[in-house]
Structure formats: structure tokens, C-alpha cells
Amino acid sequence: MTRIALSVLTAAVLAAAAVLAPAQAATPVLKGEVGPGFTIEVTKAGKDVKRLKAGTYKIKIEDKADTHNFHLIGPGVNKSTTVAFVGEKIWRTKLKPGRYTYQCDPHAANGMKGTFKVTK
Ligand SMILES: [Cu+2]
């Protein structure tokens, strides 16, 4: 292979990688945490989530108590862990514009809930 052909090939591989890489990195990660106390939260990079852009998210659920569950309700989404479940789950979830509520079902009336807004 000539040196020119090799550099053209290298450039093509780099260009392809540049096109593919952002698509993979584009799936943002959220964390949904409930328990062990009477707390529930959704965070992104350690910050409480109040607003998000519509799109597909990976939500890492950490359910830390067998007395609580994590339930996410909103446009097109109604997912929950069971109260008895303790452990981690990863939900790949499409969030649409609107308001989402996350709550612990047995204790939502006691304030174990929160909301965030998804915009276009
Ligand atoms: Cu609870």
C-alpha cells in the first residue's frame, strides 16, 4: 500500500470514528436513587434534575431499601421497581416533553416524590 493510500485510509477511519463517537456519547445518564432513608431523588452528574431535554436517557436506578420503591411516571413512561426489590437496574427510557414525577408509592403522600420537566 502506498503512503498516500494509507493516509487516505487513516483519514477515512478517523472521520468514521468522529461520526460514530458523538452518537454513543449522546445517551445521557441519570441516576434515580431511593432509600435507605425516606429520600428519593433523580440526579445528573450529581445535581438534582429539574429540567431535561427530550430524548433517550439511561437511568441507573439504585433502590436501597425493601420498604421503598422507585416509580417514574410521565408521558410515555410508567416504570417502577417493586417495594421488595433492593439493588440496581438500568432503564433505557425515552423522555418526551412534559412533566415527570418520580415517587416511592407507599410514601408518596408523605412527600417521597419529586418532579422534573422535559422540554423539546
Ligand atoms: Cu418509601
Backbone and ligand atoms as CSV (ligand in chain L), in Angstrom:
chain,resi,resn,atom,element,x,y,z
A,1,MET,N,N,0.862,-1.198,0.000
A,1,MET,CA,C,0.000,0.000,0.000
A,1,MET,C,C,0.887,1.233,0.000
A,2,THR,N,N,0.518,2.190,-0.792
A,2,THR,CA,C,1.335,3.409,-0.844
A,2,THR,C,C,1.086,4.238,0.398
A,3,ARG,N,N,1.995,5.157,0.625
A,3,ARG,CA,C,1.855,6.016,1.798
A,3,ARG,C,C,0.595,6.893,1.694
A,4,ILE,N,N,0.305,7.332,0.452
A,4,ILE,CA,C,-0.870,8.195,0.257
A,4,ILE,C,C,-2.158,7.401,0.514
A,5,ALA,N,N,-2.199,6.193,-0.019
A,5,ALA,CA,C,-3.390,5.357,0.180
A,5,ALA,C,C,-3.608,5.097,1.672
A,6,LEU,N,N,-2.506,4.872,2.388
A,6,LEU,CA,C,-2.586,4.612,3.824
A,6,LEU,C,C,-3.121,5.824,4.577
A,7,SER,N,N,-2.642,7.015,4.199
A,7,SER,CA,C,-3.101,8.209,4.909
A,7,SER,C,C,-4.555,8.535,4.569
A,8,VAL,N,N,-4.965,8.205,3.334
A,8,VAL,CA,C,-6.371,8.397,2.967
A,8,VAL,C,C,-7.246,7.441,3.792
A,9,LEU,N,N,-6.764,6.212,3.926
A,9,LEU,CA,C,-7.488,5.213,4.720
A,9,LEU,C,C,-7.571,5.656,6.181
A,10,THR,N,N,-6.465,6.138,6.710
A,10,THR,CA,C,-6.427,6.619,8.100
A,10,THR,C,C,-7.421,7.759,8.286
A,11,ALA,N,N,-7.434,8.685,7.340
A,11,ALA,CA,C,-8.358,9.820,7.413
A,11,ALA,C,C,-9.804,9.341,7.384
A,12,ALA,N,N,-10.066,8.333,6.556
A,12,ALA,CA,C,-11.426,7.798,6.453
A,12,ALA,C,C,-11.849,7.140,7.760
A,13,VAL,N,N,-10.932,6.411,8.385
A,13,VAL,CA,C,-11.231,5.746,9.656
A,13,VAL,C,C,-11.484,6.785,10.745
A,14,LEU,N,N,-10.651,7.815,10.781
A,14,LEU,CA,C,-10.822,8.871,11.781
A,14,LEU,C,C,-12.149,9.603,11.580
A,15,ALA,N,N,-12.506,9.855,10.318
A,15,ALA,CA,C,-13.765,10.543,10.016
A,15,ALA,C,C,-14.950,9.697,10.461
A,16,ALA,N,N,-14.863,8.387,10.200
A,16,ALA,CA,C,-15.931,7.471,10.602
A,16,ALA,C,C,-16.052,7.444,12.126
A,17,ALA,N,N,-14.925,7.422,12.813
A,17,ALA,CA,C,-14.924,7.412,14.281
A,17,ALA,C,C,-15.542,8.698,14.818
A,18,ALA,N,N,-15.237,9.822,14.171
A,18,ALA,CA,C,-15.768,11.112,14.604
A,18,ALA,C,C,-17.287,11.160,14.442
A,19,VAL,N,N,-17.780,10.470,13.421
A,19,VAL,CA,C,-19.225,10.447,13.179
A,19,VAL,C,C,-19.914,9.531,14.201
A,20,LEU,N,N,-19.275,8.391,14.501
A,20,LEU,CA,C,-19.880,7.409,15.402
A,20,LEU,C,C,-19.789,7.805,16.878
A,21,ALA,N,N,-18.679,8.381,17.277
A,21,ALA,CA,C,-18.442,8.671,18.690
A,21,ALA,C,C,-19.514,9.547,19.338
A,22,PRO,N,N,-19.918,10.658,18.712
A,22,PRO,CA,C,-20.920,11.505,19.371
A,22,PRO,C,C,-22.254,10.787,19.573
A,23,ALA,N,N,-22.604,9.883,18.639
A,23,ALA,CA,C,-23.868,9.157,18.761
A,23,ALA,C,C,-23.870,8.292,20.015
A,24,GLN,N,N,-22.737,7.673,20.334
A,24,GLN,CA,C,-22.646,6.842,21.539
A,24,GLN,C,C,-22.625,7.706,22.794
A,25,ALA,N,N,-21.846,8.770,22.755
A,25,ALA,CA,C,-21.699,9.632,23.921
A,25,ALA,C,C,-22.973,10.420,24.191
A,26,ALA,N,N,-23.890,10.419,23.218
A,26,ALA,CA,C,-25.078,11.258,23.333
A,26,ALA,C,C,-26.144,10.701,24.266
A,27,THR,N,N,-26.024,9.436,24.684
A,27,THR,CA,C,-27.025,8.906,25.610
A,27,THR,C,C,-26.674,9.361,27.022
A,28,PRO,N,N,-27.358,10.382,27.517
A,28,PRO,CA,C,-27.008,10.904,28.841
A,28,PRO,C,C,-27.454,9.951,29.942
A,29,VAL,N,N,-26.750,10.004,31.039
A,29,VAL,CA,C,-27.023,9.095,32.146
A,29,VAL,C,C,-27.623,9.866,33.328
A,30,LEU,N,N,-28.713,9.333,33.836
A,30,LEU,CA,C,-29.342,9.887,35.033
A,30,LEU,C,C,-29.226,8.850,36.141
A,31,LYS,N,N,-29.322,9.319,37.358
A,31,LYS,CA,C,-29.347,8.380,38.470
A,31,LYS,C,C,-30.636,8.585,39.245
A,32,GLY,N,N,-31.347,7.495,39.500
A,32,GLY,CA,C,-32.549,7.534,40.320
A,32,GLY,C,C,-32.273,6.750,41.584
A,33,GLU,N,N,-32.331,7.437,42.705
A,33,GLU,CA,C,-31.931,6.810,43.963
A,33,GLU,C,C,-33.062,6.890,44.982
A,34,VAL,N,N,-33.330,5.760,45.619
A,34,VAL,CA,C,-34.346,5.757,46.674
A,34,VAL,C,C,-33.810,4.979,47.871
A,35,GLY,N,N,-34.050,5.540,49.066
A,35,GLY,CA,C,-33.599,4.913,50.302
A,35,GLY,C,C,-32.118,5.153,50.544
A,36,PRO,N,N,-31.563,4.563,51.606
A,36,PRO,CA,C,-32.240,3.697,52.585
A,36,PRO,C,C,-33.194,4.452,53.527
A,37,GLY,N,N,-32.995,5.755,53.660
A,37,GLY,CA,C,-33.939,6.545,54.465
A,37,GLY,C,C,-35.134,6.929,53.616
A,38,PHE,N,N,-35.884,7.922,54.075
A,38,PHE,CA,C,-37.072,8.352,53.344
A,38,PHE,C,C,-36.718,9.430,52.319
A,39,THR,N,N,-35.812,9.078,51.413
A,39,THR,CA,C,-35.385,10.038,50.391
A,39,THR,C,C,-35.475,9.405,49.018
A,40,ILE,N,N,-35.806,10.237,48.050
A,40,ILE,CA,C,-35.843,9.804,46.659
A,40,ILE,C,C,-35.352,10.974,45.825
A,41,GLU,N,N,-34.512,10.658,44.847
A,41,GLU,CA,C,-34.015,11.751,44.012
A,41,GLU,C,C,-33.597,11.259,42.639
A,42,VAL,N,N,-33.604,12.208,41.700
A,42,VAL,CA,C,-33.077,11.958,40.357
A,42,VAL,C,C,-31.985,12.985,40.128
A,43,THR,N,N,-30.796,12.489,39.794
A,43,THR,CA,C,-29.675,13.402,39.592
A,43,THR,C,C,-28.996,13.143,38.254
A,44,LYS,N,N,-28.307,14.165,37.799
A,44,LYS,CA,C,-27.482,14.055,36.599
A,44,LYS,C,C,-26.141,14.667,36.953
A,45,ALA,N,N,-25.096,13.868,36.859
A,45,ALA,CA,C,-23.753,14.303,37.237
A,45,ALA,C,C,-23.748,14.905,38.647
A,46,GLY,N,N,-24.501,14.276,39.543
A,46,GLY,CA,C,-24.505,14.691,40.942
A,46,GLY,C,C,-25.435,15.839,41.287
A,47,LYS,N,N,-26.112,16.385,40.284
A,47,LYS,CA,C,-27.008,17.520,40.545
A,47,LYS,C,C,-28.466,17.108,40.407
A,48,ASP,N,N,-29.277,17.643,41.291
A,48,ASP,CA,C,-30.707,17.374,41.267
A,48,ASP,C,C,-31.289,17.805,39.912
A,49,VAL,N,N,-32.062,16.922,39.293
A,49,VAL,CA,C,-32.621,17.221,37.975
A,49,VAL,C,C,-33.938,17.977,38.104
A,50,LYS,N,N,-34.010,19.128,37.455
A,50,LYS,CA,C,-35.258,19.898,37.424
A,50,LYS,C,C,-35.792,20.014,35.992
A,51,ARG,N,N,-34.873,20.075,35.036
A,51,ARG,CA,C,-35.223,20.234,33.631
A,51,ARG,C,C,-34.310,19.388,32.772
A,52,LEU,N,N,-34.894,18.772,31.743
A,52,LEU,CA,C,-34.102,17.958,30.822
A,52,LEU,C,C,-34.574,18.227,29.402
A,53,LYS,N,N,-33.695,17.962,28.469
A,53,LYS,CA,C,-34.079,17.991,27.057
A,53,LYS,C,C,-34.707,16.638,26.710
A,54,ALA,N,N,-35.722,16.665,25.878
A,54,ALA,CA,C,-36.350,15.422,25.427
A,54,ALA,C,C,-35.309,14.546,24.737
A,55,GLY,N,N,-35.464,13.235,24.883
A,55,GLY,CA,C,-34.533,12.318,24.240
A,55,GLY,C,C,-34.436,11.018,25.012
A,56,THR,N,N,-33.495,10.200,24.599
A,56,THR,CA,C,-33.300,8.904,25.237
A,56,THR,C,C,-32.253,9.025,26.339
A,57,TYR,N,N,-32.578,8.477,27.481
A,57,TYR,CA,C,-31.682,8.518,28.636
A,57,TYR,C,C,-31.475,7.124,29.183
A,58,LYS,N,N,-30.311,6.947,29.774
A,58,LYS,CA,C,-30.042,5.753,30.552
A,58,LYS,C,C,-30.263,6.171,31.993
A,59,ILE,N,N,-31.181,5.520,32.656
A,59,ILE,CA,C,-31.435,5.874,34.052
A,59,ILE,C,C,-30.969,4.726,34.933
A,60,LYS,N,N,-29.973,5.009,35.735
A,60,LYS,CA,C,-29.461,3.987,36.643
A,60,LYS,C,C,-30.235,4.095,37.952
A,61,ILE,N,N,-31.019,3.069,38.232
A,61,ILE,CA,C,-31.826,3.063,39.443
A,61,ILE,C,C,-31.061,2.372,40.568
A,62,GLU,N,N,-30.991,3.045,41.679
A,62,GLU,CA,C,-30.406,2.445,42.883
A,62,GLU,C,C,-31.499,2.417,43.951
A,63,ASP,N,N,-32.066,1.236,44.117
A,63,ASP,CA,C,-33.144,1.053,45.095
A,63,ASP,C,C,-32.503,0.422,46.336
A,64,LYS,N,N,-32.400,1.229,47.380
A,64,LYS,CA,C,-31.597,0.817,48.532
A,64,LYS,C,C,-32.376,0.330,49.745
A,65,ALA,N,N,-33.668,0.060,49.550
A,65,ALA,CA,C,-34.436,-0.416,50.706
A,65,ALA,C,C,-35.609,-1.291,50.270
A,66,ASP,N,N,-35.926,-2.278,51.094
A,66,ASP,CA,C,-37.062,-3.152,50.772
A,66,ASP,C,C,-38.368,-2.580,51.328
A,67,THR,N,N,-38.312,-1.329,51.755
A,67,THR,CA,C,-39.536,-0.665,52.230
A,67,THR,C,C,-39.951,0.458,51.285
A,68,HIS,N,N,-39.133,0.696,50.262
A,68,HIS,CA,C,-39.417,1.755,49.292
A,68,HIS,C,C,-39.345,1.193,47.875
A,69,ASN,N,N,-39.959,1.921,46.926
A,69,ASN,CA,C,-39.739,1.591,45.519
A,69,ASN,C,C,-39.457,2.877,44.757
A,70,PHE,N,N,-39.019,2.726,43.527
A,70,PHE,CA,C,-38.762,3.882,42.666
A,70,PHE,C,C,-39.725,3.771,41.494
A,71,HIS,N,N,-40.590,4.767,41.344
A,71,HIS,CA,C,-41.627,4.743,40.314
A,71,HIS,C,C,-41.535,6.038,39.514
A,72,LEU,N,N,-41.339,5.901,38.209
A,72,LEU,CA,C,-41.266,7.064,37.319
A,72,LEU,C,C,-42.503,7.071,36.420
A,73,ILE,N,N,-43.195,8.206,36.464
A,73,ILE,CA,C,-44.443,8.342,35.713
A,73,ILE,C,C,-44.385,9.632,34.890
A,74,GLY,N,N,-44.741,9.521,33.631
A,74,GLY,CA,C,-44.787,10.720,32.792
A,74,GLY,C,C,-45.179,10.333,31.388
A,75,PRO,N,N,-45.132,11.287,30.450
A,75,PRO,CA,C,-45.540,11.000,29.072
A,75,PRO,C,C,-44.805,9.788,28.486
A,76,GLY,N,N,-45.538,8.697,28.239
A,76,GLY,CA,C,-44.965,7.504,27.628
A,76,GLY,C,C,-44.174,6.623,28.567
A,77,VAL,N,N,-44.128,6.973,29.848
A,77,VAL,CA,C,-43.318,6.209,30.800
A,77,VAL,C,C,-44.123,5.885,32.059
A,78,ASN,N,N,-44.060,4.626,32.452
A,78,ASN,CA,C,-44.633,4.208,33.730
A,78,ASN,C,C,-43.849,2.984,34.179
A,79,LYS,N,N,-42.717,3.251,34.832
A,79,LYS,CA,C,-41.803,2.176,35.207
A,79,LYS,C,C,-41.549,2.226,36.693
A,80,SER,N,N,-41.453,1.045,37.289
A,80,SER,CA,C,-41.137,1.057,38.711
A,80,SER,C,C,-40.405,-0.199,39.142
A,81,THR,N,N,-39.705,-0.073,40.243
A,81,THR,CA,C,-39.180,-1.251,40.909
A,81,THR,C,C,-40.271,-1.686,41.896
A,82,THR,N,N,-40.168,-2.905,42.378
A,82,THR,CA,C,-41.128,-3.330,43.394
A,82,THR,C,C,-40.614,-2.852,44.754
A,83,VAL,N,N,-41.507,-2.791,45.705
A,83,VAL,CA,C,-41.107,-2.361,47.054
A,83,VAL,C,C,-40.069,-3.337,47.616
A,84,ALA,N,N,-40.262,-4.618,47.387
A,84,ALA,CA,C,-39.349,-5.637,47.941
A,84,ALA,C,C,-37.964,-5.612,47.289
A,85,PHE,N,N,-37.908,-5.121,46.044
A,85,PHE,CA,C,-36.625,-5.139,45.323
A,85,PHE,C,C,-35.588,-4.219,45.967
A,86,VAL,N,N,-34.373,-4.759,46.084
A,86,VAL,CA,C,-33.223,-3.957,46.503
A,86,VAL,C,C,-32.114,-4.237,45.509
A,87,GLY,N,N,-31.547,-3.186,44.956
A,87,GLY,CA,C,-30.463,-3.387,44.012
A,87,GLY,C,C,-30.467,-2.330,42.939
A,88,GLU,N,N,-29.786,-2.659,41.833
A,88,GLU,CA,C,-29.652,-1.689,40.756
A,88,GLU,C,C,-30.317,-2.185,39.486
A,89,LYS,N,N,-30.836,-1.249,38.749
A,89,LYS,CA,C,-31.390,-1.543,37.434
A,89,LYS,C,C,-31.004,-0.416,36.504
A,90,ILE,N,N,-30.905,-0.732,35.213
A,90,ILE,CA,C,-30.683,0.335,34.243
A,90,ILE,C,C,-31.868,0.364,33.308
A,91,TRP,N,N,-32.523,1.512,33.262
A,91,TRP,CA,C,-33.655,1.704,32.359
A,91,TRP,C,C,-33.190,2.581,31.216
A,92,ARG,N,N,-33.409,2.106,30.002
A,92,ARG,CA,C,-33.172,2.947,28.838
A,92,ARG,C,C,-34.534,3.526,28.475
A,93,THR,N,N,-34.681,4.805,28.642
A,93,THR,CA,C,-36.002,5.417,28.611
A,93,THR,C,C,-36.050,6.644,27.723
A,94,LYS,N,N,-37.107,6.723,26.941
A,94,LYS,CA,C,-37.301,7.894,26.090
A,94,LYS,C,C,-38.193,8.892,26.823
A,95,LEU,N,N,-37.661,10.060,27.043
A,95,LEU,CA,C,-38.419,11.105,27.738
A,95,LEU,C,C,-38.930,12.119,26.726
A,96,LYS,N,N,-40.231,12.373,26.813
A,96,LYS,CA,C,-40.887,13.314,25.893
A,96,LYS,C,C,-41.202,14.608,26.640
A,97,PRO,N,N,-41.468,15.666,25.901
A,97,PRO,CA,C,-41.800,16.921,26.572
A,97,PRO,C,C,-42.994,16.753,27.516
A,98,GLY,N,N,-42.866,17.299,28.692
A,98,GLY,CA,C,-43.932,17.210,29.693
A,98,GLY,C,C,-43.342,17.124,31.079
A,99,ARG,N,N,-44.219,16.821,32.026
A,99,ARG,CA,C,-43.775,16.737,33.418
A,99,ARG,C,C,-43.702,15.276,33.864
A,100,TYR,N,N,-42.610,14.927,34.480
A,100,TYR,CA,C,-42.415,13.574,35.007
A,100,TYR,C,C,-42.367,13.630,36.530
A,101,THR,N,N,-42.988,12.621,37.126
A,101,THR,CA,C,-42.985,12.504,38.588
A,101,THR,C,C,-42.278,11.211,38.962
A,102,TYR,N,N,-41.390,11.298,39.929
A,102,TYR,CA,C,-40.794,10.072,40.471
A,102,TYR,C,C,-41.210,10.005,41.932
A,103,GLN,N,N,-41.566,8.799,42.354
A,103,GLN,CA,C,-42.053,8.681,43.721
A,103,GLN,C,C,-41.841,7.283,44.274
A,104,CYS,N,N,-41.897,7.206,45.565
A,104,CYS,CA,C,-41.987,5.926,46.255
A,104,CYS,C,C,-43.474,5.753,46.520
A,105,ASP,N,N,-44.081,4.718,45.957
A,105,ASP,CA,C,-45.543,4.577,46.052
A,105,ASP,C,C,-46.090,4.516,47.486
A,106,PRO,N,N,-45.480,3.712,48.383
A,106,PRO,CA,C,-46.050,3.668,49.737
A,106,PRO,C,C,-45.944,5.000,50.488
A,107,HIS,N,N,-44.998,5.856,50.101
A,107,HIS,CA,C,-44.748,7.070,50.888
A,107,HIS,C,C,-44.876,8.362,50.086
A,108,ALA,N,N,-45.482,8.286,48.904
A,108,ALA,CA,C,-45.624,9.497,48.077
A,108,ALA,C,C,-46.452,10.560,48.803
A,109,ALA,N,N,-47.481,10.101,49.536
A,109,ALA,CA,C,-48.340,11.036,50.266
A,109,ALA,C,C,-47.572,11.732,51.389
A,110,ASN,N,N,-46.461,11.121,51.824
A,110,ASN,CA,C,-45.638,11.726,52.867
A,110,ASN,C,C,-44.516,12.577,52.262
A,111,GLY,N,N,-44.586,12.798,50.975
A,111,GLY,CA,C,-43.605,13.681,50.337
A,111,GLY,C,C,-42.422,12.977,49.699
A,112,MET,N,N,-42.465,11.657,49.643
A,112,MET,CA,C,-41.358,10.940,48.989
A,112,MET,C,C,-41.577,10.952,47.486
A,113,LYS,N,N,-41.453,12.139,46.915
A,113,LYS,CA,C,-41.646,12.282,45.469
A,113,LYS,C,C,-40.986,13.566,44.991
A,114,GLY,N,N,-40.846,13.631,43.684
A,114,GLY,CA,C,-40.271,14.820,43.083
A,114,GLY,C,C,-40.687,14.874,41.624
A,115,THR,N,N,-40.418,15.988,40.980
A,115,THR,CA,C,-40.781,16.128,39.571
A,115,THR,C,C,-39.638,16.767,38.793
A,116,PHE,N,N,-39.644,16.541,37.512
A,116,PHE,CA,C,-38.784,17.318,36.613
A,116,PHE,C,C,-39.534,17.550,35.316
A,117,LYS,N,N,-39.092,18.558,34.620
A,117,LYS,CA,C,-39.775,18.951,33.400
A,117,LYS,C,C,-38.895,18.633,32.193
A,118,VAL,N,N,-39.508,18.085,31.171
A,118,VAL,CA,C,-38.763,17.778,29.950
A,118,VAL,C,C,-39.260,18.715,28.849
A,119,THR,N,N,-38.303,19.347,28.197
A,119,THR,CA,C,-38.645,20.278,27.110
A,119,THR,C,C,-38.030,19.789,25.801
A,120,LYS,N,N,-38.555,20.298,24.703
A,120,LYS,CA,C,-38.081,19.917,23.376
A,120,LYS,C,C,-36.623,20.275,23.193
L,1,CU,CU,CU,-40.897,4.861,50.606
